């Protein structure tokens, strides 16, 4: 089992940068890929980014490239999501997710079904 706890949400100004974190505990080894999803009110959960255990390989949809950056610190067992130039449409609950991957898979994908572990989410509201 893997436990994930997000932190860092809150009210942020449009145009600013912000960093979310996700503390992982439990079974953490090289098979654990991590990712971020978000869910805006009335919307389906949306994939934001994922990365490999080493953090060297990342996967982001084109719509998130350039403003969203995913990293992890395996010493602290913490996943991060930096969001630059925040926009009101970034307002959502951001979820951290963990995927136990087969050995031939380096980075987890974009579908929620690939992830076995979820945090409770942290609310980010972008407003002036």
C-alpha positions in Angstrom: 0.0 0.0 0.0 1.0 3.6 -0.6 -0.3 6.6 1.2 -0.3 10.0 -0.5 -1.0 13.3 1.2 -1.2 16.5 -0.9 -0.4 20.0 0.5 0.0 23.5 -0.7 -3.4 24.4 -2.0 -5.0 27.7 -1.4 -6.0 31.0 -2.9 -3.5 32.2 -5.4 -3.2 35.3 -7.6 -3.5 35.0 -11.4 -0.1 35.2 -13.0 1.7 33.9 -10.0 3.6 30.6 -9.5 2.8 28.0 -7.0 4.1 24.6 -5.9 2.0 21.7 -4.7 3.6 18.8 -2.8 2.6 15.2 -2.2 4.1 13.2 0.6 4.3 9.5 -0.1 4.7 6.7 2.4 4.4 2.9 2.5 5.6 0.7 -0.3 7.9 3.0 -2.2 10.3 1.4 -4.6 11.3 1.6 -8.3 8.0 0.3 -9.5 6.1 3.3 -8.1 5.3 5.9 -10.7 3.6 9.1 -9.6 1.3 11.6 -11.2 -1.0 14.6 -10.8 -4.6 14.9 -11.8 -7.0 17.8 -11.3 -10.7 18.1 -11.2 -12.6 21.4 -11.7 -16.2 21.8 -10.5 -18.5 20.0 -12.9 -15.6 18.5 -14.9 -14.1 15.1 -15.1 -10.8 14.3 -13.5 -8.0 15.5 -15.9 -4.5 14.2 -16.2 -1.8 16.8 -15.6 1.5 15.0 -15.5 3.4 11.9 -14.4 7.0 10.8 -14.0 9.1 7.8 -13.5 10.6 6.7 -10.2 13.9 8.3 -10.9 12.2 11.5 -12.1 14.2 11.5 -15.3 11.3 10.8 -17.5 8.1 12.8 -17.5 4.9 12.8 -19.4 2.6 15.8 -19.9 -0.1 16.5 -22.4 0.7 19.3 -24.7 -1.9 21.5 -23.0 0.2 21.5 -19.8 3.7 21.8 -21.2 5.4 25.1 -20.6 3.6 26.1 -17.4 3.4 22.8 -15.4 6.5 21.1 -14.0 6.5 17.8 -12.2 9.4 16.6 -10.0 10.1 14.2 -7.2 12.5 14.0 -4.3 13.1 10.3 -3.5 15.0 11.2 -0.4 12.0 13.0 1.0 9.5 10.7 -0.8 7.8 13.8 -2.0 6.3 14.7 -5.4 5.9 18.3 -6.5 3.9 20.2 -9.1 5.0 23.7 -10.0 2.5 25.8 -11.8 3.6 29.0 -13.4 1.5 31.9 -14.7 -1.6 30.6 -12.9 -4.9 31.3 -14.6 -8.4 31.2 -13.3 -9.1 28.1 -15.3 -6.4 26.3 -13.3 -8.8 26.4 -10.4 -9.4 22.8 -9.4 -8.8 20.1 -6.8 -5.4 18.7 -7.5 -4.8 15.0 -6.8 -1.6 13.0 -6.4 -1.8 9.5 -7.7 0.5 6.5 -7.5 0.9 3.6 -9.9 2.7 0.3 -9.4 4.0 -0.2 -12.9 5.1 -3.4 -14.7 8.8 -3.6 -15.3 8.6 -2.6 -18.9 6.7 0.6 -18.2 8.8 3.6 -17.2 6.2 6.4 -16.7 2.6 5.9 -15.8 0.0 7.1 -18.3 -2.9 9.5 -18.4 -5.9 7.3 -17.5 -7.0 7.3 -13.8 -7.5 3.5 -14.0 -3.7 3.0 -14.2 -3.3 4.4 -10.7 -4.0 2.3 -7.6 -3.4 5.0 -5.0 -4.8 8.4 -4.6 -4.5 11.3 -2.2 -7.5 13.3 -1.0 -6.7 16.3 -3.0 -5.8 19.9 -2.4 -7.9 22.8 -3.6 -6.2 25.5 -5.7 -8.3 28.6 -6.4 -6.9 31.2 -8.8 -8.6 34.5 -8.2 -7.7 38.1 -7.6 
